[in-house]
Amino acid sequence: MVGRANHRGVRRFKTNSVSRRRFLSAASAAGVVGVAGCIGGGDEEDVDIGEYDGEEVTLEYATAPLFGEIEEELIESLRSAGLHENIEVEFSTGVWGADDQQDRYTQILQAGRSTPDIMLTNFAYTSAFAPREWLVDLNEALPQEKLDELESDYHETMVDSMRWEGGLYGIPQFVDIPAILYRKDYVENAGYDPEGGNWATEPMTWEQFAEIASDAMEANDVDHGYTTTLNQRTIGHQTGYEKVVTMGGNYFGDMENQHGPIGDRPITIDDEPIVETLRMMRTFIHGSDDDYALSGMDGDFLPSEALGWDTTPSMESFGDDDAVFHRNWSFAIAQFGGEDALGDDLGLMPFPYGVSEADAKYSGTGGTNATLGGWHLSLNPNSEHLAAAVELIQVMTSDEFYLDIFEFTGSTPPKPELFESDQAQEVDIMNRYLDTLQLQSENQWVHPINPIWDTQSSRIASEFHACLNQEKSPEDAVADAQEDVEAIEAEGI
């Protein structure tokens, strides 16, 4: 899942201008630039899929450790969902982490290896793999019925995240939905009523959230009101970005500009909504004594250590009963909601907001909003068994298999209608939170998918970090980020 990616070191540029050589070096390290520094591919070669004729074949499925741990259950589910008896599936597992998986797949695909036949992929790979023709265009592989289903029944943002210049290079396996986990018992001890306030489906403002976090922290004598990951890898394109969008801001104006066109879209990092976001986050971390704290907003409940946390460290104090609120992906619900953990004391609510959608400066921002997470299935064009692999993908994207994954792992299905199915309603722990998950899944956006995003988000992350570490004012941080991103944008044309 995106939330579990390992840390990637961020390189700070010492000058405000970014030379073409330096830009290409940074982008190449991220795996997104071709030989001559451009990403455009040539004419796509035809891949002969053919039709599966029932021959005995073994397919290798490159997946994550979580799925490898339940291989027998998943194989049984595939058989039940209609997988041909002559198709065997071998699971090969790497490690959780989008960056690590991308490095692994890059080595495999660049070498032209025929296995794995099917890969669990992340939308962050689209701009690197699709132009190199490293993945099969599923428009040419899947039957029209499945393509029509993708258009009408699936999580639209999830599907679109794997499109590239008319091609479709992955089909969703599951969607990750971030939300705010919280301790019901702690907020009730502070005098609040989550049920009566409809916290599960009625988003609150960040100001209300801050007040509750402070009150509950004090009432329960715990160290943290709110925990989340804010390290260099996540703050620019994930956890900090989410807060920017809920405050009505965005790095590139309206959300329709997310992916480009590069060089012909507004850069809006130095706008007031992002300044206000940084002021709010400084208040959360440093309290009202901070020089740039928001007047009247409670603070000093988000630990400064979060600026170095990835997902696992950010979870520890919540798991140790020492935090009130915690931002995480939907996978964490099953972990914290069991009877041997928090049980019914675990609450879930959608992201708070700073301004409403109606009052937001940019289209697609404001209100409750969360970044997209999740994984897809993609085909290796060098596979010697493509027809059988297409058969397997169709079974792996059946309603039955989606719901079994949900039951086995808590990983949510990419088809919204499945939330209301009888099987989903009976999934232990997760069934208590379906209303919140469905609401938040309808309010998700995806970070930019293009060859220069990694470089741009690293610069934004560096400036956000400097600001939240009280090394720069919010105004100076956004001004410097604006200048750097504009320079990278110009070089990326």
FIPALO-772505 format. One record per residue (C-alpha): residue number from 1; x, y, z. Coordinates in nm, 3 decimals. Example, Ala and Ser with C-alpha at 12.3 -4.5 7.8 and 13.67 -1.06 7.14 Angstrom:
<pts>
{n 1; east 1.230; north -0.450; up 0.780}
{n 2; east 1.367; north -0.106; up 0.714}
</pts>
This chain:
<pts>
{n 1; east 0.000; north 0.000; up 0.000}
{n 2; east 0.108; north 0.350; up -0.057}
{n 3; east 0.104; north 0.425; up 0.312}
{n 4; east 0.365; north 0.155; up 0.376}
{n 5; east 0.631; north 0.265; up 0.129}
{n 6; east 0.981; north 0.282; up 0.271}
{n 7; east 1.174; north 0.607; up 0.310}
{n 8; east 1.339; north 0.749; up 0.002}
{n 9; east 1.613; north 0.998; up 0.077}
{n 10; east 1.534; north 1.348; up -0.038}
{n 11; east 1.806; north 1.552; up -0.203}
{n 12; east 1.817; north 1.921; up -0.119}
{n 13; east 1.922; north 2.161; up -0.393}
{n 14; east 2.145; north 2.438; up -0.261}
{n 15; east 2.047; north 2.690; up -0.524}
{n 16; east 1.707; north 2.819; up -0.624}
{n 17; east 1.760; north 2.747; up -0.991}
{n 18; east 1.765; north 2.387; up -1.113}
{n 19; east 1.998; north 2.312; up -1.403}
{n 20; east 1.885; north 2.071; up -1.674}
{n 21; east 2.167; north 1.833; up -1.585}
{n 22; east 2.066; north 1.833; up -1.219}
{n 23; east 1.698; north 1.792; up -1.303}
{n 24; east 1.767; north 1.495; up -1.528}
{n 25; east 1.989; north 1.339; up -1.266}
{n 26; east 1.720; north 1.366; up -1.000}
{n 27; east 1.443; north 1.250; up -1.229}
{n 28; east 1.651; north 0.959; up -1.358}
{n 29; east 1.710; north 0.846; up -1.001}
{n 30; east 1.335; north 0.834; up -0.961}
{n 31; east 1.314; north 0.607; up -1.264}
{n 32; east 1.118; north 0.834; up -1.491}
{n 33; east 1.344; north 0.972; up -1.761}
{n 34; east 1.451; north 0.799; up -2.079}
{n 35; east 1.790; north 0.786; up -2.248}
{n 36; east 1.786; north 1.135; up -2.392}
{n 37; east 1.611; north 1.293; up -2.095}
{n 38; east 1.265; north 1.269; up -2.240}
{n 39; east 0.997; north 1.021; up -2.160}
{n 40; east 0.807; north 0.978; up -2.484}
{n 41; east 0.799; north 0.623; up -2.617}
{n 42; east 0.803; north 0.517; up -2.980}
{n 43; east 0.530; north 0.337; up -3.169}
{n 44; east 0.392; north 0.068; up -2.942}
{n 45; east 0.463; north -0.284; up -3.060}
{n 46; east 0.167; north -0.519; up -3.090}
{n 47; east 0.153; north -0.780; up -2.816}
{n 48; east -0.013; north -1.101; up -2.929}
{n 49; east -0.248; north -1.205; up -2.649}
{n 50; east -0.436; north -1.482; up -2.824}
{n 51; east -0.697; north -1.693; up -2.647}
{n 52; east -0.638; north -1.933; up -2.364}
{n 53; east -0.681; north -2.287; up -2.495}
{n 54; east -0.689; north -2.473; up -2.166}
{n 55; east -0.324; north -2.583; up -2.165}
{n 56; east -0.158; north -2.654; up -1.835}
{n 57; east 0.036; north -2.347; up -1.728}
{n 58; east 0.191; north -2.200; up -1.415}
{n 59; east 0.175; north -1.823; up -1.374}
{n 60; east 0.395; north -1.621; up -1.142}
{n 61; east 0.219; north -1.345; up -0.950}
{n 62; east 0.450; north -1.082; up -0.797}
{n 63; east 0.270; north -0.949; up -0.494}
{n 64; east 0.312; north -0.814; up -0.143}
{n 65; east 0.400; north -1.012; up 0.171}
{n 66; east 0.049; north -0.975; up 0.306}
{n 67; east -0.093; north -1.175; up 0.016}
{n 68; east 0.191; north -1.427; up 0.030}
{n 69; east 0.101; north -1.502; up 0.391}
{n 70; east -0.250; north -1.610; up 0.288}
{n 71; east -0.161; north -1.776; up -0.041}
{n 72; east -0.364; north -2.092; up 0.026}
{n 73; east -0.678; north -1.896; up 0.109}
{n 74; east -0.639; north -1.681; up -0.201}
{n 75; east -0.584; north -1.982; up -0.428}
{n 76; east -0.899; north -2.139; up -0.288}
{n 77; east -1.086; north -1.813; up -0.352}
{n 78; east -0.959; north -1.800; up -0.710}
{n 79; east -1.081; north -2.155; up -0.774}
{n 80; east -1.417; north -2.072; up -0.624}
{n 81; east -1.439; north -1.761; up -0.843}
{n 82; east -1.384; north -1.970; up -1.158}
{n 83; east -1.010; north -1.999; up -1.224}
{n 84; east -0.946; north -2.271; up -1.484}
{n 85; east -0.826; north -2.596; up -1.330}
{n 86; east -0.521; north -2.604; up -1.559}
{n 87; east -0.392; north -2.265; up -1.444}
{n 88; east -0.163; north -2.280; up -1.141}
{n 89; east -0.049; north -1.967; up -0.960}
{n 90; east 0.282; north -1.920; up -0.781}
{n 91; east 0.315; north -1.620; up -0.548}
{n 92; east 0.645; north -1.432; up -0.534}
{n 93; east 0.656; north -1.166; up -0.267}
{n 94; east 0.877; north -0.863; up -0.222}
{n 95; east 0.841; north -0.608; up 0.055}
{n 96; east 0.572; north -0.352; up 0.127}
{n 97; east 0.677; north -0.022; up -0.017}
{n 98; east 0.595; north 0.143; up -0.348}
{n 99; east 0.952; north 0.261; up -0.397}
{n 100; east 1.109; north -0.078; up -0.330}
{n 101; east 0.861; north -0.257; up -0.554}
{n 102; east 0.926; north -0.009; up -0.833}
{n 103; east 1.300; north -0.075; up -0.812}
{n 104; east 1.235; north -0.449; up -0.823}
{n 105; east 1.004; north -0.426; up -1.123}
{n 106; east 1.238; north -0.190; up -1.306}
{n 107; east 1.515; north -0.448; up -1.294}
{n 108; east 1.280; north -0.722; up -1.415}
{n 109; east 1.116; north -0.529; up -1.697}
{n 110; east 1.431; north -0.355; up -1.816}
{n 111; east 1.594; north -0.697; up -1.853}
{n 112; east 1.299; north -0.826; up -2.055}
{n 113; east 1.234; north -1.117; up -1.822}
{n 114; east 0.926; north -1.325; up -1.896}
{n 115; east 0.829; north -1.365; up -1.531}
{n 116; east 0.649; north -1.259; up -1.324}
{n 117; east 0.349; north -1.280; up -1.555}
{n 118; east 0.128; north -1.060; up -1.337}
{n 119; east 0.243; north -0.785; up -1.100}
{n 120; east 0.082; north -0.596; up -0.816}
{n 121; east 0.159; north -0.238; up -0.920}
{n 122; east 0.114; north 0.114; up -0.789}
{n 123; east -0.017; north 0.412; up -0.985}
{n 124; east 0.306; north 0.594; up -0.904}
{n 125; east 0.472; north 0.370; up -1.166}
{n 126; east 0.249; north 0.477; up -1.454}
{n 127; east 0.461; north 0.764; up -1.583}
{n 128; east 0.779; north 0.553; up -1.566}
{n 129; east 0.659; north 0.221; up -1.705}
{n 130; east 0.387; north 0.306; up -1.959}
{n 131; east 0.599; north 0.520; up -2.196}
{n 132; east 0.867; north 0.249; up -2.204}
{n 133; east 0.606; north -0.009; up -2.308}
{n 134; east 0.691; north -0.214; up -2.001}
{n 135; east 0.328; north -0.302; up -1.930}
{n 136; east 0.050; north -0.442; up -2.149}
{n 137; east -0.219; north -0.195; up -2.251}
{n 138; east -0.522; north -0.363; up -2.098}
{n 139; east -0.748; north -0.190; up -2.349}
{n 140; east -0.606; north -0.442; up -2.596}
{n 141; east -0.617; north -0.739; up -2.359}
{n 142; east -0.941; north -0.732; up -2.160}
{n 143; east -1.282; north -0.815; up -2.307}
{n 144; east -1.512; north -0.525; up -2.379}
{n 145; east -1.746; north -0.630; up -2.100}
{n 146; east -1.473; north -0.579; up -1.841}
{n 147; east -1.368; north -0.247; up -1.995}
{n 148; east -1.729; north -0.128; up -1.980}
{n 149; east -1.744; north -0.237; up -1.615}
{n 150; east -1.433; north -0.031; up -1.541}
{n 151; east -1.606; north 0.275; up -1.684}
{n 152; east -1.931; north 0.232; up -1.495}
{n 153; east -1.877; north 0.039; up -1.171}
{n 154; east -1.528; north 0.115; up -1.042}
{n 155; east -1.368; north 0.384; up -0.826}
{n 156; east -1.312; north 0.636; up -1.105}
{n 157; east -1.003; north 0.804; up -0.962}
{n 158; east -0.844; north 0.464; up -0.903}
{n 159; east -0.898; north 0.351; up -1.261}
{n 160; east -0.785; north 0.679; up -1.414}
{n 161; east -0.461; north 0.671; up -1.216}
{n 162; east -0.333; north 0.390; up -1.440}
{n 163; east -0.420; north 0.558; up -1.770}
{n 164; east -0.146; north 0.704; up -1.989}
{n 165; east -0.203; north 0.868; up -2.327}
{n 166; east -0.512; north 0.661; up -2.398}
{n 167; east -0.372; north 0.334; up -2.266}
{n 168; east -0.474; north 0.147; up -1.950}
{n 169; east -0.185; north -0.020; up -1.773}
{n 170; east -0.342; north -0.161; up -1.459}
{n 171; east -0.675; north -0.270; up -1.320}
{n 172; east -0.753; north -0.207; up -0.952}
{n 173; east -0.698; north -0.488; up -0.703}
{n 174; east -0.789; north -0.288; up -0.394}
{n 175; east -0.815; north 0.076; up -0.292}
{n 176; east -0.657; north 0.216; up 0.022}
{n 177; east -0.872; north 0.477; up 0.196}
{n 178; east -0.708; north 0.700; up 0.455}
{n 179; east -0.918; north 0.830; up 0.742}
{n 180; east -0.890; north 0.942; up 1.103}
{n 181; east -0.892; north 0.666; up 1.364}
{n 182; east -0.973; north 0.774; up 1.720}
{n 183; east -1.039; north 0.652; up 2.071}
{n 184; east -1.411; north 0.667; up 2.143}
{n 185; east -1.353; north 0.614; up 2.513}
{n 186; east -1.103; north 0.900; up 2.531}
{n 187; east -1.328; north 1.156; up 2.362}
{n 188; east -1.626; north 1.044; up 2.569}
{n 189; east -1.417; north 1.092; up 2.883}
{n 190; east -1.367; north 1.451; up 2.766}
{n 191; east -1.743; north 1.503; up 2.740}
{n 192; east -1.796; north 1.448; up 2.367}
{n 193; east -2.058; north 1.227; up 2.200}
{n 194; east -1.932; north 1.082; up 1.868}
{n 195; east -2.256; north 0.893; up 1.798}
{n 196; east -2.482; north 1.189; up 1.867}
{n 197; east -2.254; north 1.413; up 1.663}
{n 198; east -2.253; north 1.173; up 1.367}
{n 199; east -1.875; north 1.185; up 1.352}
{n 200; east -1.871; north 0.881; up 1.123}
{n 201; east -2.035; north 1.060; up 0.831}
{n 202; east -2.039; north 1.433; up 0.908}
{n 203; east -1.691; north 1.582; up 0.871}
{n 204; east -1.592; north 1.838; up 1.132}
{n 205; east -1.370; north 2.142; up 1.088}
{n 206; east -1.001; north 2.137; up 1.178}
{n 207; east -1.078; north 2.393; up 1.448}
{n 208; east -1.328; north 2.157; up 1.611}
{n 209; east -1.085; north 1.870; up 1.572}
{n 210; east -0.807; north 2.066; up 1.744}
{n 211; east -1.031; north 2.154; up 2.037}
{n 212; east -1.138; north 1.792; up 2.087}
{n 213; east -0.780; north 1.663; up 2.054}
{n 214; east -0.660; north 1.905; up 2.322}
{n 215; east -0.950; north 1.837; up 2.557}
{n 216; east -0.925; north 1.459; up 2.524}
{n 217; east -0.548; north 1.461; up 2.566}
{n 218; east -0.586; north 1.649; up 2.893}
{n 219; east -0.885; north 1.449; up 3.019}
{n 220; east -0.708; north 1.117; up 2.966}
{n 221; east -0.355; north 1.226; up 3.059}
{n 222; east -0.204; north 1.101; up 2.733}
{n 223; east 0.095; north 1.248; up 2.553}
{n 224; east -0.048; north 1.292; up 2.203}
{n 225; east -0.373; north 1.433; up 2.073}
{n 226; east -0.299; north 1.338; up 1.711}
{n 227; east -0.036; north 1.127; up 1.537}
{n 228; east 0.048; north 1.093; up 1.170}
{n 229; east 0.348; north 1.049; up 0.945}
{n 230; east 0.511; north 1.376; up 0.840}
{n 231; east 0.855; north 1.265; up 0.724}
{n 232; east 1.023; north 1.389; up 0.406}
{n 233; east 0.873; north 1.106; up 0.199}
{n 234; east 0.512; north 1.161; up 0.295}
{n 235; east 0.457; north 1.524; up 0.388}
{n 236; east 0.477; north 1.674; up 0.039}
{n 237; east 0.261; north 1.431; up -0.156}
{n 238; east 0.048; north 1.271; up 0.110}
{n 239; east -0.016; north 1.377; up 0.470}
{n 240; east 0.070; north 1.745; up 0.432}
{n 241; east -0.091; north 1.760; up 0.088}
{n 242; east -0.417; north 1.624; up 0.231}
{n 243; east -0.437; north 1.913; up 0.473}
{n 244; east -0.361; north 2.160; up 0.192}
{n 245; east -0.655; north 2.028; up -0.012}
{n 246; east -0.895; north 2.032; up 0.284}
{n 247; east -0.798; north 2.398; up 0.334}
{n 248; east -0.905; north 2.475; up -0.025}
{n 249; east -0.555; north 2.486; up -0.172}
{n 250; east -0.356; north 2.289; up -0.426}
{n 251; east -0.011; north 2.301; up -0.582}
{n 252; east -0.146; north 2.336; up -0.936}
{n 253; east -0.472; north 2.527; up -0.910}
{n 254; east -0.784; north 2.330; up -0.999}
{n 255; east -0.756; north 1.953; up -0.954}
{n 256; east -0.797; north 1.901; up -1.326}
{n 257; east -0.440; north 2.035; up -1.365}
{n 258; east -0.283; north 1.766; up -1.146}
{n 259; east -0.108; north 1.569; up -1.418}
{n 260; east -0.029; north 1.849; up -1.660}
{n 261; east 0.021; north 1.965; up -1.919}
{n 262; east 0.368; north 2.030; up -1.778}
{n 263; east 0.471; north 2.388; up -1.845}
{n 264; east 0.116; north 2.496; up -1.921}
{n 265; east -0.057; north 2.487; up -1.583}
{n 266; east -0.059; north 2.728; up -1.291}
{n 267; east 0.179; north 2.682; up -0.998}
{n 268; east -0.012; north 2.792; up -0.688}
{n 269; east 0.206; north 2.689; up -0.395}
{n 270; east 0.251; north 3.042; up -0.262}
{n 271; east -0.125; north 3.098; up -0.233}
{n 272; east -0.293; north 3.184; up 0.095}
{n 273; east -0.452; north 2.838; up 0.154}
{n 274; east -0.110; north 2.675; up 0.174}
{n 275; east 0.025; north 2.948; up 0.402}
{n 276; east -0.276; north 2.888; up 0.629}
{n 277; east -0.216; north 2.513; up 0.617}
{n 278; east 0.142; north 2.553; up 0.735}
{n 279; east 0.032; north 2.792; up 1.009}
{n 280; east -0.227; north 2.538; up 1.123}
{n 281; east 0.026; north 2.255; up 1.127}
{n 282; east 0.273; north 2.468; up 1.322}
{n 283; east -0.005; north 2.534; up 1.572}
{n 284; east -0.076; north 2.162; up 1.602}
{n 285; east 0.293; north 2.092; up 1.668}
{n 286; east 0.421; north 2.394; up 1.860}
{n 287; east 0.107; north 2.545; up 2.012}
{n 288; east -0.012; north 2.903; up 2.045}
{n 289; east 0.333; north 3.033; up 2.142}
{n 290; east 0.460; north 2.973; up 1.789}
{n 291; east 0.524; north 3.300; up 1.604}
{n 292; east 0.294; north 3.193; up 1.320}
{n 293; east 0.025; north 3.007; up 1.515}
{n 294; east -0.337; north 3.054; up 1.410}
{n 295; east -0.520; north 3.275; up 1.653}
{n 296; east -0.781; north 3.095; up 1.861}
{n 297; east -0.688; north 2.742; up 1.748}
{n 298; east -0.583; north 2.481; up 2.003}
{n 299; east -0.245; north 2.319; up 1.950}
{n 300; east 0.059; north 2.152; up 2.098}
{n 301; east -0.095; north 1.805; up 2.054}
{n 302; east 0.094; north 1.672; up 1.748}
{n 303; east 0.445; north 1.555; up 1.845}
{n 304; east 0.735; north 1.714; up 1.660}
{n 305; east 0.882; north 1.363; up 1.631}
{n 306; east 0.620; north 1.303; up 1.361}
{n 307; east 0.842; north 1.504; up 1.125}
{n 308; east 1.065; north 1.196; up 1.117}
{n 309; east 0.795; north 0.929; up 1.127}
{n 310; east 0.689; north 0.691; up 0.853}
{n 311; east 0.375; north 0.479; up 0.890}
{n 312; east 0.488; north 0.221; up 1.145}
{n 313; east 0.643; north 0.465; up 1.397}
{n 314; east 0.338; north 0.690; up 1.367}
{n 315; east 0.117; north 0.401; up 1.481}
{n 316; east 0.306; north 0.317; up 1.797}
{n 317; east 0.164; north 0.567; up 2.044}
{n 318; east -0.191; north 0.500; up 1.924}
{n 319; east -0.133; north 0.128; up 1.972}
{n 320; east 0.015; north 0.197; up 2.315}
{n 321; east -0.300; north 0.382; up 2.430}
{n 322; east -0.114; north 0.715; up 2.432}
{n 323; east -0.288; north 0.906; up 2.151}
{n 324; east -0.643; north 1.023; up 2.085}
{n 325; east -0.651; north 1.059; up 1.704}
{n 326; east -0.442; north 0.887; up 1.438}
{n 327; east -0.428; north 0.925; up 1.059}
{n 328; east -0.378; north 0.601; up 0.869}
{n 329; east -0.491; north 0.386; up 0.578}
{n 330; east -0.786; north 0.150; up 0.596}
{n 331; east -0.561; north -0.152; up 0.661}
{n 332; east -0.500; north -0.022; up 1.016}
{n 333; east -0.867; north -0.058; up 1.108}
{n 334; east -0.848; north -0.436; up 1.125}
{n 335; east -0.528; north -0.412; up 1.326}
{n 336; east -0.664; north -0.175; up 1.591}
{n 337; east -1.030; north -0.280; up 1.593}
{n 338; east -0.997; north -0.641; up 1.706}
{n 339; east -1.115; north -0.763; up 2.043}
{n 340; east -0.754; north -0.816; up 2.147}
{n 341; east -0.685; north -0.447; up 2.069}
{n 342; east -0.929; north -0.156; up 2.100}
{n 343; east -1.247; north -0.334; up 1.995}
{n 344; east -1.553; north -0.109; up 1.998}
{n 345; east -1.348; north 0.173; up 2.148}
{n 346; east -1.202; north 0.233; up 1.800}
{n 347; east -1.380; north 0.511; up 1.614}
{n 348; east -1.336; north 0.620; up 1.252}
{n 349; east -1.418; north 0.953; up 1.094}
{n 350; east -1.353; north 1.129; up 0.761}
{n 351; east -1.089; north 1.400; up 0.732}
{n 352; east -1.175; north 1.736; up 0.885}
{n 353; east -1.168; north 2.045; up 0.666}
{n 354; east -1.072; north 2.410; up 0.679}
{n 355; east -1.309; north 2.547; up 0.416}
{n 356; east -1.611; north 2.397; up 0.246}
{n 357; east -1.607; north 2.291; up -0.118}
{n 358; east -1.829; north 2.588; up -0.199}
{n 359; east -1.582; north 2.832; up -0.043}
{n 360; east -1.264; north 2.668; up -0.173}
{n 361; east -1.047; north 2.867; up -0.410}
{n 362; east -0.987; north 2.578; up -0.650}
{n 363; east -1.221; north 2.324; up -0.804}
{n 364; east -1.194; north 1.981; up -0.647}
{n 365; east -1.060; north 2.110; up -0.316}
{n 366; east -1.216; north 2.194; up 0.020}
{n 367; east -1.436; north 1.979; up 0.237}
{n 368; east -1.329; north 1.635; up 0.351}
{n 369; east -1.061; north 1.510; up 0.113}
{n 370; east -0.799; north 1.238; up 0.125}
{n 371; east -0.524; north 1.116; up -0.103}
{n 372; east -0.568; north 0.798; up -0.305}
{n 373; east -0.393; north 0.477; up -0.209}
{n 374; east -0.413; north 0.124; up -0.336}
{n 375; east -0.271; north -0.125; up -0.581}
{n 376; east -0.343; north -0.257; up -0.929}
{n 377; east -0.277; north -0.566; up -1.139}
{n 378; east -0.059; north -0.527; up -1.447}
{n 379; east 0.062; north -0.765; up -1.718}
{n 380; east 0.424; north -0.821; up -1.816}
{n 381; east 0.438; north -0.789; up -2.198}
{n 382; east 0.725; north -1.043; up -2.205}
{n 383; east 0.516; north -1.315; up -2.043}
{n 384; east 0.506; north -1.640; up -2.239}
{n 385; east 0.153; north -1.707; up -2.112}
{n 386; east -0.037; north -1.385; up -2.172}
{n 387; east -0.367; north -1.549; up -2.265}
{n 388; east -0.371; north -1.745; up -1.938}
{n 389; east -0.263; north -1.433; up -1.748}
{n 390; east -0.564; north -1.246; up -1.887}
{n 391; east -0.785; north -1.530; up -1.764}
{n 392; east -0.630; north -1.498; up -1.419}
{n 393; east -0.673; north -1.118; up -1.409}
{n 394; east -1.041; north -1.152; up -1.488}
{n 395; east -1.087; north -1.388; up -1.195}
{n 396; east -0.878; north -1.166; up -0.967}
{n 397; east -1.108; north -0.874; up -1.050}
{n 398; east -1.430; north -1.061; up -0.987}
{n 399; east -1.665; north -0.945; up -0.714}
{n 400; east -1.611; north -1.270; up -0.526}
{n 401; east -1.233; north -1.230; up -0.513}
{n 402; east -1.256; north -0.860; up -0.422}
{n 403; east -1.482; north -0.941; up -0.129}
{n 404; east -1.263; north -1.228; up -0.015}
{n 405; east -0.962; north -0.995; up -0.009}
{n 406; east -1.167; north -0.755; up 0.200}
{n 407; east -1.259; north -1.035; up 0.440}
{n 408; east -0.907; north -1.180; up 0.462}
{n 409; east -0.708; north -0.857; up 0.488}
{n 410; east -0.937; north -0.555; up 0.536}
{n 411; east -0.820; north -0.417; up 0.199}
{n 412; east -1.122; north -0.238; up 0.056}
{n 413; east -1.273; north -0.326; up -0.284}
{n 414; east -1.238; north -0.077; up -0.573}
{n 415; east -1.607; north -0.107; up -0.665}
{n 416; east -1.819; north 0.117; up -0.439}
{n 417; east -2.131; north -0.095; up -0.475}
{n 418; east -1.955; north -0.385; up -0.302}
{n 419; east -1.955; north -0.192; up 0.026}
{n 420; east -2.328; north -0.260; up 0.043}
{n 421; east -2.306; north -0.631; up -0.036}
{n 422; east -2.414; north -0.889; up 0.220}
{n 423; east -2.060; north -1.028; up 0.243}
{n 424; east -1.908; north -0.686; up 0.314}
{n 425; east -2.170; north -0.620; up 0.580}
{n 426; east -2.061; north -0.939; up 0.757}
{n 427; east -1.684; north -0.878; up 0.757}
{n 428; east -1.581; north -0.867; up 1.119}
{n 429; east -1.443; north -0.533; up 1.247}
{n 430; east -1.453; north -0.362; up 0.906}
{n 431; east -1.833; north -0.379; up 0.889}
{n 432; east -1.855; north -0.124; up 1.173}
{n 433; east -1.688; north 0.141; up 0.960}
{n 434; east -1.831; north 0.095; up 0.610}
{n 435; east -2.026; north 0.422; up 0.609}
{n 436; east -1.714; north 0.625; up 0.683}
{n 437; east -1.502; north 0.433; up 0.432}
{n 438; east -1.759; north 0.476; up 0.158}
{n 439; east -1.790; north 0.850; up 0.224}
{n 440; east -1.413; north 0.902; up 0.226}
{n 441; east -1.366; north 0.689; up -0.086}
{n 442; east -1.597; north 0.931; up -0.268}
{n 443; east -1.369; north 1.216; up -0.165}
{n 444; east -1.024; north 1.103; up -0.275}
{n 445; east -0.780; north 1.256; up -0.520}
{n 446; east -0.453; north 1.138; up -0.667}
{n 447; east -0.122; north 1.320; up -0.659}
{n 448; east 0.026; north 1.426; up -0.997}
{n 449; east 0.126; north 1.139; up -1.224}
{n 450; east 0.398; north 1.265; up -1.455}
{n 451; east 0.777; north 1.236; up -1.493}
{n 452; east 0.868; north 1.538; up -1.280}
{n 453; east 0.642; north 1.489; up -0.980}
{n 454; east 0.897; north 1.307; up -0.761}
{n 455; east 1.141; north 1.593; up -0.802}
{n 456; east 0.878; north 1.859; up -0.738}
{n 457; east 0.728; north 1.689; up -0.434}
{n 458; east 1.076; north 1.649; up -0.282}
{n 459; east 1.130; north 2.024; up -0.303}
{n 460; east 0.788; north 2.094; up -0.153}
{n 461; east 0.857; north 1.845; up 0.126}
{n 462; east 1.190; north 2.012; up 0.208}
{n 463; east 1.026; north 2.353; up 0.241}
{n 464; east 0.735; north 2.218; up 0.446}
{n 465; east 0.983; north 2.050; up 0.679}
{n 466; east 1.188; north 2.367; up 0.718}
{n 467; east 0.873; north 2.557; up 0.807}
{n 468; east 0.738; north 2.304; up 1.057}
{n 469; east 1.081; north 2.279; up 1.217}
{n 470; east 1.056; north 2.657; up 1.274}
{n 471; east 1.350; north 2.722; up 1.042}
{n 472; east 1.145; north 2.929; up 0.796}
{n 473; east 0.826; north 3.129; up 0.806}
{n 474; east 0.528; north 2.984; up 0.616}
{n 475; east 0.552; north 3.272; up 0.366}
{n 476; east 0.922; north 3.211; up 0.297}
{n 477; east 0.871; north 2.835; up 0.271}
{n 478; east 0.596; north 2.860; up 0.010}
{n 479; east 0.782; north 3.129; up -0.184}
{n 480; east 1.093; north 2.910; up -0.210}
{n 481; east 0.887; north 2.601; up -0.297}
{n 482; east 0.705; north 2.802; up -0.565}
{n 483; east 1.034; north 2.911; up -0.721}
{n 484; east 1.183; north 2.561; up -0.718}
{n 485; east 0.872; north 2.394; up -0.860}
{n 486; east 0.844; north 2.657; up -1.133}
{n 487; east 1.208; north 2.591; up -1.231}
{n 488; east 1.152; north 2.215; up -1.244}
{n 489; east 0.833; north 2.271; up -1.444}
{n 490; east 1.021; north 2.480; up -1.698}
{n 491; east 1.295; north 2.220; up -1.732}
{n 492; east 1.044; north 1.940; up -1.768}
{n 493; east 0.875; north 2.071; up -2.083}
</pts>
